[in-house]
Amino acid sequence: MKSKTENALELFRGGMNCAQAVVLVFGEEHGIDRETAARISCGFGGGMGRLQETCGAVTGSFMVLGLSICGKVTSNRERKERTYSAIQKFSEKFNAMNGTMNCRLLMKADLRTEEGLKEIEEKNLTGVVCEKCISDAISIVEELI
């Protein structure tokens, strides 16, 4: 049986973005079917719509934390507080492992230019950077939930 990390990396290598890869491996156990999970998280890859802001593996993880925590609590106030707390813990751990949650700083290349895309391909940055971020994110989420 494959681990969540192995499944997520397989999904990523198969064409899902970083956010989708994370959300898909946790979605079904939290009541979200694969198609819905893929659609909800579709725009979050590349640092949210290729804006290279917050890493998609991170935003996908935030969605998973919300799914997990909100399913255990009925009060919306408590849902928010517990989710915000978990996101803050996630952020501390991810930043400690990677130095930042910012896609642009992680990749050190521009996803929106031909030059940047060429550099990403030549240096295998999706394999080196994105796959590490996905793996780290899943590890942290599993620890927190």
C-alpha positions as CSV (number, residue, x, y, z in Angstrom):
1,M,0.0,0.0,0.0
2,K,1.4,3.4,-1.0
3,S,1.8,6.2,1.5
4,K,0.0,9.5,1.0
5,T,3.3,11.1,0.0
6,E,3.9,8.4,-2.7
7,N,0.3,8.8,-3.9
8,A,0.6,12.6,-4.0
9,L,3.9,12.6,-5.9
10,E,2.4,10.2,-8.4
11,L,-0.6,12.5,-8.9
12,F,1.7,15.5,-9.3
13,R,3.9,13.7,-11.8
14,G,0.7,12.7,-13.6
15,G,-0.4,16.3,-14.2
16,M,-2.1,17.5,-11.0
17,N,-0.7,20.7,-9.5
18,C,0.8,20.8,-6.0
19,A,-2.3,21.8,-4.2
20,Q,-4.4,19.2,-6.0
21,A,-1.9,16.5,-5.1
22,V,-2.2,17.3,-1.4
23,V,-6.0,17.7,-1.3
24,L,-6.7,14.6,-3.4
25,V,-4.8,12.3,-1.0
26,F,-6.7,13.5,2.0
27,G,-10.1,14.4,0.4
28,E,-12.0,11.2,0.4
29,E,-11.3,10.4,4.1
30,H,-12.8,13.8,4.8
31,G,-15.9,13.4,2.7
32,I,-14.7,15.0,-0.5
33,D,-14.7,12.9,-3.7
34,R,-11.7,13.0,-6.0
35,E,-13.4,15.1,-8.7
36,T,-14.6,17.8,-6.3
37,A,-11.2,17.8,-4.5
38,A,-9.4,18.3,-7.9
39,R,-11.8,21.1,-8.9
40,I,-11.7,23.0,-5.6
41,S,-7.9,23.0,-5.5
42,C,-7.3,23.5,-9.2
43,G,-6.6,27.2,-9.0
44,F,-4.1,27.0,-6.1
45,G,-1.1,25.5,-8.0
46,G,1.9,27.6,-8.9
47,G,1.5,29.7,-5.8
48,M,-2.2,30.4,-6.5
49,G,-2.9,30.7,-10.2
50,R,0.8,30.7,-11.1
51,L,1.1,34.1,-9.2
52,Q,3.9,32.4,-7.2
53,E,2.6,33.6,-3.9
54,T,1.9,31.0,-1.2
55,C,3.0,27.5,-2.3
56,G,0.2,25.3,-3.6
57,A,1.3,22.4,-1.4
58,V,0.8,24.8,1.6
59,T,-2.6,26.1,0.5
60,G,-3.7,22.6,-0.2
61,S,-2.6,21.6,3.2
62,F,-4.6,24.5,4.7
63,M,-7.7,23.2,2.9
64,V,-7.1,19.7,4.3
65,L,-6.6,21.1,7.9
66,G,-9.9,22.9,7.6
67,L,-11.6,19.7,6.3
68,S,-10.2,17.7,9.1
69,I,-10.7,20.1,12.0
70,C,-14.1,21.4,11.0
71,G,-15.5,17.9,10.8
72,K,-14.8,17.4,14.5
73,V,-16.4,20.6,15.9
74,T,-19.8,22.1,15.4
75,S,-19.3,25.7,16.6
76,N,-18.0,27.8,13.7
77,R,-16.1,30.0,16.2
78,E,-14.3,26.9,17.5
79,R,-13.7,25.6,14.0
80,K,-12.0,28.9,13.0
81,E,-9.9,29.0,16.1
82,R,-8.7,25.4,15.9
83,T,-8.1,25.7,12.2
84,Y,-6.2,29.0,12.5
85,S,-4.1,27.5,15.3
86,A,-3.3,24.4,13.1
87,I,-2.4,26.6,10.1
88,Q,0.0,28.6,12.3
89,K,1.7,25.5,13.5
90,F,1.9,24.1,10.0
91,S,3.4,27.4,8.8
92,E,6.1,27.4,11.5
93,K,7.1,23.8,10.6
94,F,7.0,24.4,6.8
95,N,9.0,27.6,7.1
96,A,11.6,25.8,9.4
97,M,12.0,23.1,6.7
98,N,12.0,25.3,3.6
99,G,12.8,28.8,4.7
100,T,9.6,30.3,3.2
101,M,6.1,29.4,2.0
102,N,6.5,31.7,-1.0
103,C,6.5,29.8,-4.3
104,R,8.7,32.5,-6.1
105,L,11.3,32.3,-3.4
106,L,11.2,28.5,-3.3
107,M,11.5,28.1,-7.1
108,K,13.9,31.0,-7.7
109,A,12.4,31.1,-11.3
110,D,9.4,32.8,-12.8
111,L,6.6,30.5,-13.8
112,R,5.1,33.1,-16.1
113,T,8.0,33.7,-18.5
114,E,9.5,31.5,-21.2
115,E,12.9,32.0,-19.6
116,G,11.6,30.9,-16.2
117,L,9.8,27.9,-17.6
118,K,13.0,26.8,-19.4
119,E,15.0,27.2,-16.3
120,I,12.5,25.2,-14.3
121,E,12.7,22.4,-16.8
122,E,16.5,22.5,-17.2
123,K,17.1,22.4,-13.4
124,N,14.2,20.0,-12.7
125,L,12.8,22.4,-10.2
126,T,9.4,20.8,-10.0
127,G,11.2,17.6,-9.1
128,V,13.6,19.1,-6.7
129,V,11.6,21.9,-5.1
130,C,7.9,21.1,-5.6
131,E,8.1,17.4,-4.8
132,K,10.0,18.3,-1.5
133,C,7.3,20.9,-0.7
134,I,4.5,18.3,-1.3
135,S,6.3,15.7,0.8
136,D,7.0,18.1,3.6
137,A,3.4,19.4,3.6
138,I,1.9,16.0,3.8
139,S,4.2,15.0,6.6
140,I,3.2,18.1,8.6
141,V,-0.5,17.6,7.9
142,E,-0.3,14.0,9.0
143,E,1.4,15.1,12.2
144,L,-1.2,17.8,12.9
145,I,-4.3,15.7,12.2
